[in-house]
Amino acid sequence: MTTEVPGKLSPGRTTLAARVRDLIEAVVLAEDDPPGLLDAAARIEEVTESLRARRRESPRLLVQADTVGRLSANNPVEGPGNPLAPPLSRIRVDVDGMRAEVTFTAVHEGPPERVHGGWVAAVLDHAVGRAVAAAGHPAMTASLTVDYHEGTPYGVPLEVEARFARRDGRKVYAIANISSGGTITATASAILVLFTGPVPG
Ligand SMILES: CCCCCCCCCC(=O)SCCNC(=O)CCNC(=O)[C@H](O)C(C)(C)COP(=O)(O)OP(=O)(O)OC[C@H]1O[C@@H](n2cnc3c(N)ncnc32)[C@H](O)[C@@H]1OP(=O)(O)O
């Protein structure tokens, strides 16, 4: 079931997501002090139960108007309402493609002091999806090839870019990259397949 919330995302929701993002980072970086950790766990459980008492049916939260379809504000890459999303910021999407900024944290560490490759791929996957939709070809990723040229640092703003390349029948080709201070750390090429039915939000 889709829950549609008209208008802007409430500041309460974005603030809560931001505080939970802070919390996740604090958990990952917390010193090993068993009584302190158990006390924190009990207090967090209390908050979780209070939120669960007002649970919605679906994680979808459709509040952001988009050029093609609507993206959930709880999207796990871009959504400001989702504490798992890094999230993306300074998003610019038009027919020429998508550009955005993303700052990962220690939460996303894979190799020492570098972002886990799965998170890099998730952002690139999302970016190609946004770019092809903006170019008028809403489609789902069938194949994503990622080349990791250098480790991607966290704790610094990164640039994400993606653009539609070409279309061949239902297949839509796109490319994307992620860079740090002008140095490209990962590139992706993707084949997406056009949606045949309605474009999900
Ligand atoms: C506003 C919206 C913004 C959205 C932004 C968010 C982006 C989010 C990015 C994602 O997370 S996407 C989710 C991850 N992807 C999936 O879950 C897709 C899972 N796969 C499928 O559901 C189906 O495989 C798919 C819909 C992609 C294709 O199935 P179909 O039955 O519709 O297509 P079919 O298998 O007939 O293939 C159509 C064409 O694509 C080609 N194809 C399919 N899979 C391929 C593949 N893996 N590699 C290369 N080509 C492929 C296939 O050969 C064929 O080529 P031809 O038309 O030339 O004959």
PDBQT file of the ligand as one rigid body, heavy atoms in Angstrom, charges set to zero:
ROOT
HETATM    1  C1  LIG A 301      11.858   8.603 -10.990  1.00  0.00    +0.000 C 
HETATM    2  C2  LIG A 301      12.497   7.243 -11.016  1.00  0.00    +0.000 C 
HETATM    3  C3  LIG A 301      13.950   7.327 -10.558  1.00  0.00    +0.000 C 
HETATM    4  C4  LIG A 301      14.426   5.976 -10.124  1.00  0.00    +0.000 C 
HETATM    5  C5  LIG A 301      15.739   6.112  -9.412  1.00  0.00    +0.000 C 
HETATM    6  C6  LIG A 301      15.985   4.916  -8.565  1.00  0.00    +0.000 C 
HETATM    7  C7  LIG A 301      16.906   3.954  -9.263  1.00  0.00    +0.000 C 
HETATM    8  C8  LIG A 301      16.936   2.709  -8.506  1.00  0.00    +0.000 C 
HETATM    9  C9  LIG A 301      17.893   1.746  -9.168  1.00  0.00    +0.000 C 
HETATM   10  C10 LIG A 301      17.522   0.383  -8.791  1.00  0.00    +0.000 C 
HETATM   11  O1  LIG A 301      17.636  -0.006  -7.665  1.00  0.00    +0.000 OA
HETATM   12  S1  LIG A 301      16.920  -0.622 -10.019  1.00  0.00    +0.000 SA
HETATM   13  C11 LIG A 301      16.557  -2.099  -9.094  1.00  0.00    +0.000 C 
HETATM   14  C12 LIG A 301      17.510  -3.190  -9.385  1.00  0.00    +0.000 C 
HETATM   15  N1  LIG A 301      17.068  -3.836 -10.575  1.00  0.00    +0.000 N 
HETATM   16  C13 LIG A 301      16.137  -4.799 -10.538  1.00  0.00    +0.000 C 
HETATM   17  O2  LIG A 301      15.580  -5.159  -9.521  1.00  0.00    +0.000 OA
HETATM   18  C14 LIG A 301      15.797  -5.386 -11.869  1.00  0.00    +0.000 C 
HETATM   19  C15 LIG A 301      15.523  -6.876 -11.763  1.00  0.00    +0.000 C 
HETATM   20  N2  LIG A 301      15.346  -7.421 -13.133  1.00  0.00    +0.000 N 
HETATM   21  C16 LIG A 301      14.121  -7.393 -13.705  1.00  0.00    +0.000 C 
HETATM   22  O3  LIG A 301      13.100  -7.043 -13.114  1.00  0.00    +0.000 OA
HETATM   23  C17 LIG A 301      14.073  -7.807 -15.124  1.00  0.00    +0.000 C 
HETATM   24  O4  LIG A 301      15.192  -8.616 -15.431  1.00  0.00    +0.000 OA
HETATM   25  C18 LIG A 301      14.036  -6.591 -16.095  1.00  0.00    +0.000 C 
HETATM   26  C19 LIG A 301      12.754  -5.782 -15.835  1.00  0.00    +0.000 C 
HETATM   27  C20 LIG A 301      15.269  -5.686 -15.909  1.00  0.00    +0.000 C 
HETATM   28  C21 LIG A 301      14.028  -7.096 -17.525  1.00  0.00    +0.000 C 
HETATM   29  O5  LIG A 301      13.029  -8.083 -17.623  1.00  0.00    +0.000 OA
HETATM   30  P1  LIG A 301      11.988  -8.072 -18.835  1.00  0.00    +0.000 P 
HETATM   31  O6  LIG A 301      11.318  -9.401 -18.838  1.00  0.00    +0.000 OA
HETATM   32  O7  LIG A 301      11.127  -6.861 -18.793  1.00  0.00    +0.000 OA
HETATM   33  O8  LIG A 301      12.926  -7.888 -20.107  1.00  0.00    +0.000 OA
HETATM   34  P2  LIG A 301      13.620  -9.024 -20.999  1.00  0.00    +0.000 P 
HETATM   35  O9  LIG A 301      14.243 -10.085 -20.169  1.00  0.00    +0.000 OA
HETATM   36  O10 LIG A 301      12.637  -9.416 -22.041  1.00  0.00    +0.000 OA
HETATM   37  O11 LIG A 301      14.804  -8.179 -21.667  1.00  0.00    +0.000 OA
HETATM   38  C22 LIG A 301      14.544  -6.973 -22.390  1.00  0.00    +0.000 C 
HETATM   39  C23 LIG A 301      15.831  -6.620 -23.108  1.00  0.00    +0.000 C 
HETATM   40  O12 LIG A 301      16.836  -6.335 -22.125  1.00  0.00    +0.000 OA
HETATM   41  C24 LIG A 301      17.952  -7.213 -22.281  1.00  0.00    +0.000 C 
HETATM   42  N3  LIG A 301      18.468  -7.571 -20.973  1.00  0.00    +0.000 N 
HETATM   43  C25 LIG A 301      17.770  -8.051 -19.912  1.00  0.00    +0.000 A 
HETATM   44  N4  LIG A 301      18.581  -8.271 -18.885  1.00  0.00    +0.000 NA
HETATM   45  C26 LIG A 301      19.824  -7.925 -19.300  1.00  0.00    +0.000 A 
HETATM   46  C27 LIG A 301      21.111  -7.911 -18.668  1.00  0.00    +0.000 A 
HETATM   47  N5  LIG A 301      21.273  -8.319 -17.414  1.00  0.00    +0.000 N 
HETATM   48  N6  LIG A 301      22.150  -7.482 -19.398  1.00  0.00    +0.000 NA
HETATM   49  C28 LIG A 301      21.989  -7.051 -20.673  1.00  0.00    +0.000 A 
HETATM   50  N7  LIG A 301      20.790  -7.011 -21.303  1.00  0.00    +0.000 NA
HETATM   51  C29 LIG A 301      19.740  -7.454 -20.624  1.00  0.00    +0.000 A 
HETATM   52  C30 LIG A 301      17.364  -8.459 -22.989  1.00  0.00    +0.000 C 
HETATM   53  O13 LIG A 301      18.381  -9.164 -23.676  1.00  0.00    +0.000 OA
HETATM   54  C31 LIG A 301      16.376  -7.799 -23.914  1.00  0.00    +0.000 C 
HETATM   55  O14 LIG A 301      17.062  -7.249 -25.007  1.00  0.00    +0.000 OA
HETATM   56  P3  LIG A 301      16.402  -7.183 -26.460  1.00  0.00    +0.000 P 
HETATM   57  O15 LIG A 301      15.193  -6.275 -26.301  1.00  0.00    +0.000 OA
HETATM   58  O16 LIG A 301      17.465  -6.614 -27.330  1.00  0.00    +0.000 OA
HETATM   59  O17 LIG A 301      16.011  -8.600 -26.803  1.00  0.00    +0.000 OA
ENDROOT
TORSDOF 0
